[in-house]
Amino acid sequence: MTPLTPQDLKNIETVEGAIKNIKNFVDFENTINRVKELEDKVNEPDFWDNSEAAISVIKERDKLRGSISVAQDLEAKLNEILEFMELAESENDAESIIEFGECLGALAKEALKSQIESVLSGPQDASNCYVEINSGAGGTEAQDWAEMLARMYFRWAEKRNYKTEITDKTDGEEAGVKSLTLYVKGSKAYGWLKKETGVHRLVRISPFDSNSRRHTSFASVSVTPELDNDIEIELNDSDLRIDTYRASGAGGQHVNKTDSAVRITHIPSGIVTQSQVDRSQHRNREIAMNMLKSKLYALKLKEQEDEIKASQNKTDIAWGNQIRSYVLQPYQMVKDTRTGIEKGNAMAVLDGDIDEFLEAAISTIV
């Protein structure tokens, strides 16, 4: 066998790990068996007697074929590269060995990308989403941190050419925000951001402390998908309390002088959504209602997965619950407590460089 460099071994491990994760996610063996069943149906003499049923079978077969072909293609490419490397070694072809090592590195990158694409194939992963940020206890310090998080997601979305809109915002007394809801529109926005739900912790020298002491602040993030029109969430009028109020602002001629902002409370669940983004009360009501449906759908999914405690304002915004810590003083470090991913350039992370954290968190679902 070809003597492999440490980097070659690392790349092989990466590819094999991605293949394993993809297979687990698509339920590989059962999917292969299901494809065989469907192909047997297609080969039956009377298959096209019911054209509607036949088309449905073919669509399912083709979709399942596509899901298993990703792992199969990666396996085939890996085996081919290793065979060529072994052949090059037997012929003392050093130049080819280096070349195939580079191919192995490229395959590792392809495998990681394929893993993410396979994982982001859930029923709502392709959806736009709402990112709700709430400051924890701590007054101005925590409210400033909540606004820093909002900026981080703004910058991340901007780099991906996603569109963003603030649908609701409650300013802090001195600085920052008590709460902010950001609508993110773009391909697989929910899939990418769904694992950001949780508590985020900041450690820094407070700019609001005259004694320049180090402070720890917390803020919670909740990400919910914007629902497709074909997903119905039943709402009874008797379960809703709808309030109108004047939109908040910094003052001056642009302050809304009518009760155009809308707050909707779903009484059975206690979920509250609100919008003040538009001067039209009708439009704000529509936005708040869409957000409510999204949150109820997300809550239903969490119930099915026994993970209700993860979001919907039921997670304590405090020590021991954080999914990620951002340390600015006395050193710079951002660490995800779920995946162990660390980055030393905390300011770059707060400027939207969070893809590495997102990719690692997404991969944990397999």
KEKE-3310 file (N, C-alpha, C; in steps of 0.2 Angstrom, whole numbers, plus 5000, padded with zeros to 4 digits):
npx = (5004:5002:5013:5006:5005:5004:4994:4987:4981:4973:4964:4958:4952:4943:4935:4930:4923:4913:4906:4901:4892:4883:4877:4871:4862:4853:4848:4854:4855:4842:4836:4842:4836:4823:4823:4825:4813:4805:4810:4807:4793:4792:4795:4785:4773:4760:4762:4760:4747:4740:4743:4745:4749:4760:4769:4771:4778:4790:4795:4798:4807:4817:4821:4826:4836:4845:4848:4856:4866:4876:4884:4889:4896:4906:4913:4917:4926:4935:4941:4946:4956:4965:4969:4976:4986:4993:4997:5006:5015:5021:5027:5037:5034:5035:5030:5017:5012:5012:5003:4991:4989:4985:4973:4966:4965:4957:4945:4942:4937:4926:4919:4915:4907:4897:4892:4886:4876:4868:4863:4856:4843:4831:4813:4810:4821:4825:4819:4815:4819:4815:4825:4826:4831:4835:4839:4848:4848:4855:4854:4860:4872:4869:4860:4867:4875:4866:4862:4875:4875:4865:4870:4880:4873:4867:4878:4883:4873:4873:4885:4882:4873:4860:4844:4838:4828:4822:4809:4804:4808:4814:4821:4835:4837:4848:4857:4860:4848:4833:4826:4825:4819:4824:4821:4826:4830:4833:4841:4840:4841:4835:4839:4853:4854:4847:4853:4858:4849:4848:4858:4869:4885:4895:4911:4919:4928:4919:4912:4903:4906:4913:4924:4931:4929:4928:4915:4902:4890:4873:4863:4849:4845:4833:4828:4816:4807:4801:4785:4779:4767:4759:4759:4748:4743:4732:4722:4713:4701:4697:4708:4717:4725:4724:4733:4736:4748:4758:4772:4789:4802:4816:4812:4806:4801:4798:4793:4780:4763:4752:4742:4749:4758:4758:4753:4753:4746:4747:4736:4735:4748:4756:4765:4771:4771:4776:4775:4782:4787:4781:4771:4758:4745:4738:4748:4757:4750:4749:4762:4766:4757:4761:4774:4769:4763:4774:4782:4773:4774:4787:4787:4779:4787:4798:4791:4789:4801:4805:4812:4807:4812:4823:4820:4809:4808:4810:4821:4833:4842:4857:4871:4878:4870:4874:4877:4887:4902:4909:4924:4932:4941:4952:4959:4956:4944:4932:4921:4912:4902:4895:4901:4914:4922:4934:4939:4951:4951:4940:4934:4932:4923:4912:4910:4903:4909:4905:4903:4910:4907:4893:4893:4899:4889:4878:4881:4881:4868:4867)
npy = (4994:5011:5023:5035:5052:5063:5072:5067:5056:5063:5068:5057:5052:5063:5062:5049:5050:5059:5052:5042:5050:5055:5043:5039:5049:5048:5036:5024:5009:5005:5013:5009:4997:5001:5008:4997:4990:4999:5000:4987:4988:4997:4989:4980:4973:4979:4992:5005:5007:5014:5030:5041:5036:5029:5039:5045:5035:5034:5047:5046:5036:5041:5052:5046:5038:5049:5053:5043:5041:5051:5047:5035:5040:5047:5037:5029:5038:5040:5027:5025:5035:5031:5018:5022:5029:5019:5012:5021:5022:5009:5010:5019:5033:5048:5061:5058:5053:5064:5072:5064:5065:5078:5078:5070:5079:5089:5081:5079:5092:5092:5082:5087:5098:5091:5084:5094:5098:5087:5086:5097:5095:5094:5096:5110:5116:5123:5135:5153:5163:5167:5176:5178:5188:5190:5200:5195:5195:5210:5222:5237:5232:5218:5221:5228:5218:5210:5217:5217:5204:5203:5212:5203:5193:5200:5204:5192:5187:5197:5194:5182:5187:5187:5193:5205:5210:5220:5215:5217:5227:5231:5244:5246:5255:5263:5259:5247:5233:5227:5217:5209:5205:5197:5196:5184:5182:5170:5157:5142:5148:5145:5132:5134:5142:5137:5130:5139:5143:5146:5150:5163:5168:5182:5188:5202:5217:5229:5243:5251:5252:5262:5258:5249:5235:5217:5210:5198:5193:5188:5182:5177:5167:5163:5153:5152:5144:5152:5148:5138:5140:5129:5123:5121:5129:5128:5140:5146:5160:5163:5159:5169:5184:5200:5215:5232:5245:5260:5262:5261:5273:5284:5296:5313:5317:5305:5296:5285:5290:5284:5269:5258:5247:5229:5217:5200:5187:5171:5162:5149:5143:5153:5160:5175:5186:5200:5215:5230:5235:5240:5254:5252:5245:5233:5226:5224:5216:5205:5201:5198:5187:5178:5175:5170:5158:5151:5150:5142:5130:5127:5124:5113:5104:5103:5097:5084:5080:5079:5091:5103:5111:5118:5131:5144:5154:5147:5143:5146:5161:5161:5156:5140:5136:5140:5140:5144:5153:5169:5177:5192:5198:5193:5188:5184:5173:5162:5150:5135:5127:5115:5108:5110:5118:5131:5148:5160:5173:5184:5195:5195:5185:5191:5199:5192:5181:5166:5154:5142:5138:5136:5125:5115:5113:5110:5098:5090:5084:5073)
npz = (5000:4997:5005:5015:5017:5032:5029:5019:5025:5034:5025:5019:5030:5032:5020:5021:5033:5030:5020:5028:5037:5027:5022:5034:5036:5025:5027:5021:5018:5019:5010:4998:4997:4996:4984:4975:4976:4971:4958:4954:4953:4942:4932:4930:4920:4919:4923:4918:4918:4927:4925:4934:4946:4942:4938:4951:4957:4949:4952:4966:4965:4958:4966:4977:4972:4969:4982:4987:4978:4980:4991:4985:4974:4980:4986:4976:4969:4979:4981:4968:4967:4978:4972:4961:4967:4974:4963:4957:4967:4966:4954:4957:4954:4958:4955:4951:4963:4971:4964:4964:4978:4979:4972:4981:4992:4986:4984:4997:5001:4992:4997:5010:5006:4999:5010:5018:5009:5007:5020:5022:5017:5022:5026:5028:5026:5014:5016:5018:5033:5051:5062:5079:5092:5109:5122:5137:5156:5163:5158:5150:5145:5141:5132:5122:5118:5112:5101:5094:5090:5082:5071:5067:5061:5051:5043:5040:5031:5022:5015:5009:5000:5003:5007:5019:5033:5046:5056:5068:5082:5098:5106:5117:5134:5135:5125:5112:5109:5116:5111:5095:5078:5064:5047:5036:5019:5007:4998:5006:5019:5031:5033:5035:5046:5056:5067:5075:5085:5102:5117:5117:5123:5129:5133:5139:5141:5148:5139:5145:5158:5170:5177:5169:5170:5168:5160:5158:5147:5141:5127:5119:5104:5092:5079:5066:5053:5038:5033:5019:5007:5006:5017:5031:5045:5058:5065:5078:5080:5093:5100:5099:5104:5098:5097:5095:5092:5094:5083:5089:5089:5086:5087:5081:5064:5058:5067:5070:5070:5072:5077:5071:5072:5076:5088:5091:5101:5105:5114:5119:5118:5123:5114:5107:5094:5084:5074:5067:5056:5044:5039:5037:5045:5042:5034:5044:5052:5044:5043:5056:5059:5050:5056:5068:5064:5059:5070:5078:5070:5071:5084:5085:5078:5087:5097:5092:5091:5104:5109:5115:5124:5118:5112:5109:5119:5131:5136:5148:5149:5152:5163:5158:5148:5136:5118:5112:5115:5115:5117:5121:5129:5141:5130:5113:5107:5100:5104:5100:5110:5107:5096:5097:5089:5086:5085:5083:5079:5085:5081:5068:5067:5073:5063:5054:5049:5051:5045:5047:5059:5057:5048:5055:5065:5059:5053:5064:5066:5059)
capx = (5000:5006:5014:5003:5007:4999:4989:4983:4977:4968:4960:4955:4947:4937:4930:4926:4918:4907:4902:4897:4887:4878:4874:4867:4857:4849:4846:4857:4853:4835:4835:4844:4831:4817:4824:4825:4806:4802:4812:4803:4786:4792:4796:4779:4769:4754:4765:4758:4740:4738:4749:4746:4752:4766:4773:4773:4783:4796:4798:4801:4813:4823:4823:4830:4842:4849:4851:4861:4871:4881:4889:4892:4901:4912:4916:4920:4931:4941:4944:4950:4962:4969:4972:4981:4992:4996:5001:5011:5021:5024:5032:5041:5032:5034:5026:5010:5010:5010:4997:4985:4988:4981:4966:4963:4963:4951:4940:4940:4933:4920:4915:4912:4902:4892:4889:4881:4871:4864:4860:4851:4837:4825:4806:4809:4828:4826:4815:4818:4818:4815:4830:4824:4836:4833:4845:4847:4848:4861:4853:4863:4878:4866:4856:4872:4877:4860:4863:4881:4873:4860:4874:4884:4869:4866:4884:4884:4868:4876:4891:4879:4868:4853:4840:4836:4823:4820:4802:4802:4814:4813:4828:4837:4836:4854:4861:4858:4841:4830:4824:4825:4818:4827:4819:4832:4827:4838:4841:4842:4842:4833:4844:4860:4854:4843:4856:4860:4845:4851:4861:4876:4888:4900:4915:4923:4929:4913:4912:4899:4909:4919:4930:4934:4929:4926:4908:4899:4883:4870:4858:4846:4843:4828:4827:4811:4806:4795:4781:4777:4759:4755:4759:4743:4743:4725:4722:4706:4701:4697:4715:4722:4724:4728:4734:4739:4751:4762:4778:4794:4807:4820:4809:4806:4795:4797:4789:4773:4759:4745:4743:4750:4761:4753:4756:4748:4747:4743:4735:4736:4755:4760:4769:4770:4774:4774:4778:4781:4791:4777:4766:4751:4743:4736:4754:4761:4746:4750:4769:4765:4753:4766:4779:4766:4762:4781:4784:4769:4776:4793:4786:4777:4793:4802:4788:4790:4808:4807:4817:4804:4816:4828:4819:4802:4809:4809:4828:4836:4847:4861:4876:4877:4865:4876:4879:4894:4905:4913:4928:4936:4946:4958:4961:4951:4942:4925:4921:4906:4902:4892:4905:4922:4925:4936:4942:4955:4949:4933:4931:4930:4917:4907:4909:4899:4913:4902:4902:4913:4902:4887:4894:4900:4883:4873:4883:4880:4862:4868)
capy = (5000:5018:5026:5041:5058:5064:5076:5062:5052:5067:5069:5051:5052:5067:5059:5043:5053:5063:5047:5039:5054:5055:5037:5039:5054:5046:5029:5021:5002:5004:5017:5005:4992:5004:5009:4991:4989:5004:4998:4981:4990:5000:4984:4976:4974:4984:4998:5012:5006:5020:5034:5045:5032:5027:5045:5046:5030:5036:5053:5044:5032:5046:5056:5041:5037:5054:5054:5038:5042:5056:5043:5030:5043:5049:5031:5027:5043:5039:5021:5026:5039:5026:5013:5026:5031:5013:5010:5026:5020:5003:5012:5025:5039:5053:5066:5056:5052:5071:5074:5061:5068:5084:5076:5068:5085:5092:5076:5080:5098:5090:5078:5091:5101:5086:5082:5099:5099:5082:5087:5103:5093:5093:5099:5117:5119:5128:5141:5159:5162:5173:5176:5182:5189:5193:5201:5192:5199:5213:5229:5239:5227:5213:5224:5230:5211:5207:5221:5215:5197:5205:5214:5197:5189:5205:5204:5185:5187:5201:5190:5177:5190:5186:5200:5205:5215:5220:5215:5220:5229:5235:5247:5247:5261:5268:5257:5241:5231:5222:5211:5211:5200:5198:5191:5183:5179:5167:5149:5138:5152:5142:5126:5136:5146:5133:5127:5145:5143:5144:5155:5165:5171:5187:5190:5207:5223:5233:5250:5255:5252:5267:5255:5245:5228:5212:5208:5192:5195:5183:5184:5171:5167:5158:5153:5148:5144:5155:5142:5138:5141:5123:5120:5124:5129:5130:5145:5148:5167:5163:5158:5174:5191:5205:5222:5237:5251:5264:5259:5264:5276:5288:5303:5317:5317:5299:5292:5283:5293:5280:5263:5253:5241:5224:5211:5194:5183:5164:5161:5142:5142:5159:5163:5182:5189:5207:5218:5237:5236:5244:5260:5249:5240:5227:5223:5222:5210:5199:5198:5195:5181:5173:5173:5166:5151:5148:5148:5136:5125:5125:5121:5106:5099:5101:5092:5078:5078:5080:5096:5109:5116:5122:5137:5147:5158:5142:5142:5151:5165:5162:5151:5133:5135:5143:5135:5147:5158:5174:5180:5197:5200:5195:5186:5183:5166:5160:5142:5132:5121:5109:5105:5111:5122:5137:5153:5165:5180:5185:5201:5192:5181:5196:5203:5188:5175:5161:5148:5136:5135:5133:5119:5110:5112:5107:5091:5086:5081:5066)
capz = (5000:4996:5011:5014:5021:5037:5026:5015:5030:5036:5019:5019:5036:5031:5015:5024:5038:5026:5017:5034:5039:5022:5023:5040:5035:5020:5029:5015:5016:5018:5004:4992:4996:4993:4976:4972:4976:4966:4951:4952:4951:4936:4927:4930:4913:4919:4927:4916:4917:4931:4924:4939:4951:4939:4939:4958:4959:4946:4955:4972:4964:4956:4972:4982:4968:4970:4988:4988:4973:4982:4994:4980:4969:4984:4988:4969:4968:4984:4979:4962:4969:4981:4968:4957:4971:4975:4957:4956:4971:4964:4949:4959:4951:4964:4953:4951:4969:4973:4960:4967:4984:4978:4970:4988:4995:4982:4986:5004:5001:4989:5002:5015:5003:4998:5016:5020:5004:5009:5027:5021:5012:5026:5023:5028:5025:5009:5017:5022:5041:5055:5068:5084:5097:5115:5127:5144:5161:5163:5156:5144:5143:5138:5126:5117:5115:5107:5095:5091:5087:5076:5066:5065:5056:5045:5039:5037:5026:5016:5012:5005:4995:5006:5008:5026:5035:5053:5056:5075:5086:5104:5108:5124:5136:5133:5119:5110:5109:5121:5106:5087:5074:5058:5042:5031:5013:5003:4997:5012:5024:5037:5034:5037:5052:5061:5073:5079:5091:5109:5121:5115:5128:5127:5139:5137:5145:5146:5137:5149:5165:5171:5180:5164:5172:5163:5160:5155:5145:5137:5123:5116:5097:5090:5072:5064:5045:5035:5030:5012:5007:5006:5024:5034:5052:5060:5071:5080:5082:5100:5104:5098:5106:5094:5100:5090:5096:5090:5082:5092:5085:5089:5088:5075:5060:5056:5072:5067:5075:5072:5080:5065:5075:5078:5092:5091:5107:5104:5121:5122:5119:5125:5109:5105:5088:5083:5068:5066:5050:5039:5041:5036:5050:5038:5032:5050:5055:5040:5045:5063:5058:5047:5061:5073:5061:5058:5077:5080:5066:5074:5091:5083:5076:5093:5101:5089:5092:5111:5110:5116:5129:5115:5110:5110:5125:5137:5138:5152:5145:5158:5163:5158:5143:5130:5113:5109:5119:5112:5122:5118:5134:5140:5124:5108:5106:5099:5104:5100:5115:5105:5091:5099:5084:5089:5080:5087:5077:5087:5078:5061:5068:5074:5057:5050:5047:5055:5041:5050:5065:5055:5045:5060:5069:5054:5052:5070:5065:5057)
cpx = (5004:5007:5011:5005:5002:4993:4984:4979:4972:4962:4955:4950:4941:4932:4926:4921:4912:4903:4898:4891:4881:4874:4869:4861:4851:4846:4848:4855:4846:4833:4836:4838:4824:4817:4823:4817:4803:4803:4808:4796:4786:4793:4790:4775:4764:4756:4761:4750:4737:4744:4750:4751:4759:4771:4775:4778:4790:4799:4801:4807:4819:4826:4828:4836:4847:4852:4856:4867:4877:4886:4892:4897:4907:4916:4920:4926:4937:4944:4949:4957:4967:4973:4977:4987:4996:5000:5007:5017:5024:5029:5036:5040:5030:5030:5019:5008:5008:5003:4991:4984:4984:4974:4963:4961:4957:4945:4937:4935:4926:4916:4911:4906:4896:4888:4884:4875:4866:4860:4855:4846:4831:4819:4806:4816:4829:4822:4818:4816:4818:4821:4828:4829:4834:4839:4843:4847:4855:4860:4857:4868:4875:4863:4861:4874:4872:4861:4869:4879:4869:4865:4878:4880:4868:4872:4885:4879:4870:4881:4888:4874:4861:4850:4838:4832:4821:4812:4799:4808:4812:4820:4829:4837:4842:4857:4858:4850:4839:4828:4824:4824:4820:4824:4824:4829:4833:4838:4844:4844:4841:4838:4851:4859:4850:4846:4859:4855:4848:4854:4868:4879:4894:4904:4919:4924:4923:4914:4908:4900:4914:4925:4933:4934:4927:4919:4906:4892:4880:4864:4855:4844:4838:4827:4821:4810:4800:4791:4779:4769:4755:4756:4753:4744:4736:4726:4715:4706:4701:4703:4720:4720:4728:4728:4738:4742:4755:4769:4783:4799:4811:4818:4809:4800:4794:4794:4782:4768:4752:4747:4744:4754:4756:4757:4751:4750:4743:4742:4737:4744:4759:4764:4767:4774:4772:4778:4777:4785:4787:4773:4759:4750:4741:4742:4757:4757:4748:4757:4769:4762:4757:4771:4776:4765:4769:4783:4780:4772:4783:4792:4783:4782:4797:4798:4789:4797:4810:4812:4813:4808:4821:4826:4812:4803:4808:4816:4831:4842:4853:4867:4874:4873:4868:4878:4886:4896:4910:4917:4932:4941:4946:4962:4955:4950:4935:4925:4914:4906:4899:4897:4913:4925:4927:4939:4945:4953:4942:4930:4929:4924:4911:4905:4905:4903:4911:4901:4904:4909:4896:4887:4895:4893:4878:4875:4882:4873:4862:4872)
cpy = (5006:5021:5033:5046:5059:5068:5072:5058:5056:5068:5063:5050:5057:5065:5053:5045:5056:5057:5043:5043:5055:5049:5036:5043:5051:5039:5024:5014:5002:5008:5013:5000:4995:5006:5003:4989:4993:5002:4991:4983:4993:4995:4979:4978:4979:4991:5004:5012:5012:5025:5039:5042:5030:5033:5046:5041:5032:5042:5051:5040:5036:5050:5052:5039:5042:5055:5049:5038:5046:5052:5038:5034:5045:5043:5029:5032:5041:5032:5021:5030:5035:5021:5016:5027:5025:5011:5015:5024:5014:5005:5018:5031:5044:5058:5064:5055:5059:5073:5071:5063:5074:5083:5073:5074:5089:5087:5078:5086:5096:5086:5082:5095:5097:5084:5087:5099:5093:5083:5092:5101:5092:5097:5106:5120:5124:5135:5147:5158:5168:5171:5181:5182:5193:5194:5197:5197:5203:5220:5231:5235:5222:5215:5226:5223:5209:5211:5219:5208:5199:5207:5208:5194:5194:5204:5197:5185:5191:5198:5185:5180:5189:5193:5199:5211:5214:5220:5217:5222:5233:5238:5247:5254:5266:5266:5250:5240:5226:5216:5214:5205:5202:5193:5190:5179:5176:5160:5146:5142:5148:5136:5128:5139:5142:5131:5133:5146:5141:5150:5157:5170:5176:5188:5196:5213:5228:5240:5254:5255:5257:5264:5250:5238:5224:5210:5202:5194:5189:5186:5177:5172:5161:5159:5149:5149:5148:5149:5143:5138:5135:5119:5124:5123:5132:5134:5147:5156:5167:5162:5164:5181:5196:5212:5226:5243:5255:5262:5264:5268:5281:5295:5307:5315:5310:5294:5291:5286:5290:5273:5257:5247:5236:5219:5206:5189:5176:5162:5154:5141:5147:5162:5170:5184:5196:5210:5226:5239:5241:5249:5257:5244:5233:5223:5220:5216:5204:5196:5195:5188:5176:5170:5169:5159:5148:5146:5142:5130:5122:5122:5114:5101:5098:5096:5085:5075:5078:5085:5103:5114:5120:5129:5140:5151:5153:5140:5148:5155:5166:5156:5144:5131:5137:5138:5138:5153:5163:5178:5186:5200:5194:5193:5185:5176:5166:5153:5140:5126:5115:5105:5105:5115:5129:5141:5158:5172:5182:5190:5199:5189:5186:5200:5198:5182:5169:5154:5141:5133:5133:5126:5113:5108:5108:5099:5086:5082:5074:5061)
cpz = (5000:5003:5010:5019:5027:5034:5022:5020:5033:5031:5019:5024:5035:5026:5018:5029:5035:5023:5022:5036:5033:5022:5028:5039:5030:5021:5023:5013:5015:5012:4998:4991:4994:4986:4972:4971:4971:4959:4949:4950:4944:4930:4926:4923:4914:4923:4925:4915:4921:4930:4930:4945:4949:4940:4946:4960:4956:4950:4962:4971:4962:4961:4976:4979:4969:4976:4990:4984:4975:4986:4990:4976:4973:4985:4981:4968:4973:4982:4973:4963:4973:4977:4963:4961:4973:4969:4955:4961:4969:4958:4950:4956:4956:4962:4953:4958:4972:4970:4963:4974:4984:4976:4977:4992:4992:4984:4993:5005:4998:4994:5007:5012:5002:5004:5018:5015:5005:5015:5026:5016:5016:5023:5023:5027:5020:5010:5019:5029:5044:5061:5073:5090:5103:5120:5134:5149:5161:5160:5150:5141:5139:5131:5120:5114:5110:5101:5091:5087:5081:5070:5063:5060:5050:5041:5036:5031:5020:5012:5007:5000:4997:5007:5016:5028:5042:5053:5063:5079:5092:5107:5116:5127:5135:5127:5118:5109:5114:5117:5099:5083:5067:5053:5037:5025:5009:5003:5003:5018:5031:5039:5037:5044:5058:5068:5077:5085:5097:5112:5119:5121:5126:5134:5136:5142:5143:5144:5141:5156:5166:5174:5176:5167:5167:5165:5156:5153:5141:5133:5120:5108:5096:5083:5070:5056:5043:5031:5023:5013:5007:5013:5028:5042:5054:5066:5072:5083:5090:5104:5103:5101:5102:5096:5095:5095:5092:5089:5086:5087:5089:5090:5081:5070:5057:5061:5069:5072:5075:5075:5074:5067:5077:5082:5093:5097:5105:5111:5123:5123:5122:5121:5107:5099:5087:5077:5068:5060:5045:5042:5040:5041:5047:5037:5038:5053:5051:5042:5052:5063:5055:5052:5066:5070:5060:5065:5080:5076:5069:5081:5090:5082:5082:5097:5099:5090:5099:5113:5111:5120:5125:5113:5113:5117:5132:5139:5142:5149:5151:5157:5162:5152:5136:5125:5110:5114:5115:5117:5118:5122:5139:5134:5119:5106:5105:5099:5104:5105:5112:5100:5093:5094:5088:5084:5085:5085:5078:5083:5071:5062:5069:5068:5052:5047:5052:5051:5044:5055:5062:5052:5050:5064:5065:5054:5058:5070:5062:5061)
residu = (MET:THR:PRO:LEU:THR:PRO:GLN:ASP:LEU:LYS:ASN:ILE:GLU:THR:VAL:GLU:GLY:ALA:ILE:LYS:ASN:ILE:LYS:ASN:PHE:VAL:ASP:PHE:GLU:ASN:THR:ILE:ASN:ARG:VAL:LYS:GLU:LEU:GLU:ASP:LYS:VAL:ASN:GLU:PRO:ASP:PHE:TRP:ASP:ASN:SER:GLU:ALA:ALA:ILE:SER:VAL:ILE:LYS:GLU:ARG:ASP:LYS:LEU:ARG:GLY:SER:ILE:SER:VAL:ALA:GLN:ASP:LEU:GLU:ALA:LYS:LEU:ASN:GLU:ILE:LEU:GLU:PHE:MET:GLU:LEU:ALA:GLU:SER:GLU:ASN:ASP:ALA:GLU:SER:ILE:ILE:GLU:PHE:GLY:GLU:CYS:LEU:GLY:ALA:LEU:ALA:LYS:GLU:ALA:LEU:LYS:SER:GLN:ILE:GLU:SER:VAL:LEU:SER:GLY:PRO:GLN:ASP:ALA:SER:ASN:CYS:TYR:VAL:GLU:ILE:ASN:SER:GLY:ALA:GLY:GLY:THR:GLU:ALA:GLN:ASP:TRP:ALA:GLU:MET:LEU:ALA:ARG:MET:TYR:PHE:ARG:TRP:ALA:GLU:LYS:ARG:ASN:TYR:LYS:THR:GLU:ILE:THR:ASP:LYS:THR:ASP:GLY:GLU:GLU:ALA:GLY:VAL:LYS:SER:LEU:THR:LEU:TYR:VAL:LYS:GLY:SER:LYS:ALA:TYR:GLY:TRP:LEU:LYS:LYS:GLU:THR:GLY:VAL:HIS:ARG:LEU:VAL:ARG:ILE:SER:PRO:PHE:ASP:SER:ASN:SER:ARG:ARG:HIS:THR:SER:PHE:ALA:SER:VAL:SER:VAL:THR:PRO:GLU:LEU:ASP:ASN:ASP:ILE:GLU:ILE:GLU:LEU:ASN:ASP:SER:ASP:LEU:ARG:ILE:ASP:THR:TYR:ARG:ALA:SER:GLY:ALA:GLY:GLY:GLN:HIS:VAL:ASN:LYS:THR:ASP:SER:ALA:VAL:ARG:ILE:THR:HIS:ILE:PRO:SER:GLY:ILE:VAL:THR:GLN:SER:GLN:VAL:ASP:ARG:SER:GLN:HIS:ARG:ASN:ARG:GLU:ILE:ALA:MET:ASN:MET:LEU:LYS:SER:LYS:LEU:TYR:ALA:LEU:LYS:LEU:LYS:GLU:GLN:GLU:ASP:GLU:ILE:LYS:ALA:SER:GLN:ASN:LYS:THR:ASP:ILE:ALA:TRP:GLY:ASN:GLN:ILE:ARG:SER:TYR:VAL:LEU:GLN:PRO:TYR:GLN:MET:VAL:LYS:ASP:THR:ARG:THR:GLY:ILE:GLU:LYS:GLY:ASN:ALA:MET:ALA:VAL:LEU:ASP:GLY:ASP:ILE:ASP:GLU:PHE:LEU:GLU:ALA:ALA:ILE:SER:THR:ILE:VAL)
# end
